[in-house]
Amino acid sequence: MSLFSKKQKTSHQAYAVVTGAGSGIGRSFALELGKRGGTVVCADINQAAAEETVALLKGVGATGYAVQCDVGNAEEVKALADQAEVLMGHPTTLVINNAGVGLGGKFDELTLDDWKWCMHVNLWGVIHGCHYFVPKFKAQGFGAIINVASAASYAAAPEMTAYNVTKAGVLSLSETLSAELRKFKIKVNVLCPTLVPTNIIKNGRIPGRYSKLADTALTNYAFTTSDSVANLTLNRLDSGDLYTIPQIDAKLFWLMKRTSPSLYARFLGTSYQFFK
Ligand SMILES: NC(=O)c1ccc[n+]([C@@H]2O[C@H](COP(=O)([O-])OP(=O)(O)OC[C@H]3O[C@@H](n4cnc5c(N)ncnc54)[C@H](O)[C@@H]3O)[C@@H](O)[C@H]2O)c1
């Protein structure tokens, strides 16, 4: 018997693990969960940043625990999954595989080290999170998963190949898991935003020639906040929806790609020639 029916609010009073919780969207997820009465294990490769989020959780009257974890390292994620339930004194009810890094550049500018770094965090991080939490959720008979992908998972924007590939993998993994886990009543949601103002550009490997453009783009997207994205995603999870596509441009790319993929490919190639 599942703990959650579609009507029940999975995101309320959750015992949650959030990766990449030291900044941006991950921190917003942690704080929103805290406001909804949850307890949160804040995992991040940056221990000090995770501790800052725990202090902010305390400020909203919630309990959090900071755990240092590199999501690309299988052993560390296994330890995180085991440690989380001990720290919280309760089985984990929600995992948010959010940790990620930004990587830009033309395909032939990227080194194999760039590819491995991006795959290590963005794709292996999510695979590890699902690998160690899904068996626990099945065994305990309840649980929910949010995977943070990106509109890049389907939009295939030029000069973002490695990032696009990792996010396409996260989208596919989430869609497949959603079907597989339906009979276990384990909800899955995948978040696919375009730009959200966070530290992703500052923390990423973005060629100098884009940094101004990227900063401007993030400023122009100030109407989307990481808090609003986290709030919407948790509500979509509660409703049993697989996809969270928060912005109008993300929805437009989604529609174009799904309804007319060839036309979309032409539009992309032509606009790239024009703008580059
Ligand atoms: N900001 C955007 O425009 C945007 C758009 C679409 C998708 N996303 C996705 O949202 C997620 C969160 O990114 P953000 O924008 O909040 O960026 P951010 O840089 O503000 O936060 C990312 C956090 O992940 C942590 N992290 C990095 N590598 C890690 C690792 N190996 N193990 C554990 N933690 C690690 C960082 O320390 C940081 O605290 C990422 O998956 C990103 O790809 C972001």
The ligand as a Gaussian input file, in Angstrom:
#p B3LYP/6-31G(d) Opt

LIG

0 1
 N       20.012000      27.920000     -13.822000
 C       19.543000      27.556000     -14.996000
 O       19.406000      28.386000     -15.929000
 C       19.155000      26.123000     -15.221000
 C       18.351000      25.828000     -16.337000
 C       17.984000      24.518000     -16.555000
 C       18.399000      23.523000     -15.703000
 N       19.197000      23.839000     -14.636000
 C       19.645000      22.743000     -13.791000
 O       19.304000      23.029000     -12.446000
 C       20.179000      22.317000     -11.574000
 C       20.665000      23.242000     -10.475000
 O       21.491000      24.237000     -11.055000
 P       21.508000      25.753000     -10.566000
 O       21.109000      26.578000     -11.722000
 O       20.803000      25.896000      -9.291000
 O       23.092000      25.951000     -10.401000
 P       23.997000      26.403000      -9.166000
 O       25.388000      26.429000      -9.704000
 O       23.460000      27.648000      -8.558000
 O       23.820000      25.214000      -8.110000
 C       24.335000      23.921000      -8.355000
 C       24.745000      23.273000      -7.034000
 O       25.211000      21.958000      -7.352000
 C       26.405000      21.712000      -6.597000
 N       27.237000      20.700000      -7.255000
 C       28.018000      20.840000      -8.361000
 N       28.657000      19.693000      -8.630000
 C       28.254000      18.800000      -7.691000
 C       28.568000      17.435000      -7.448000
 N       29.446000      16.761000      -8.212000
 N       27.979000      16.814000      -6.401000
 C       27.102000      17.494000      -5.597000
 N       26.796000      18.794000      -5.769000
 C       27.364000      19.427000      -6.813000
 C       27.092000      23.062000      -6.528000
 O       28.040000      23.123000      -5.469000
 C       25.899000      24.007000      -6.341000
 O       25.612000      24.179000      -4.973000
 C       21.278000      21.742000     -12.465000
 O       21.027000      20.378000     -12.717000
 C       21.148000      22.567000     -13.746000
 O       21.642000      21.872000     -14.875000
 C       19.574000      25.114000     -14.386000

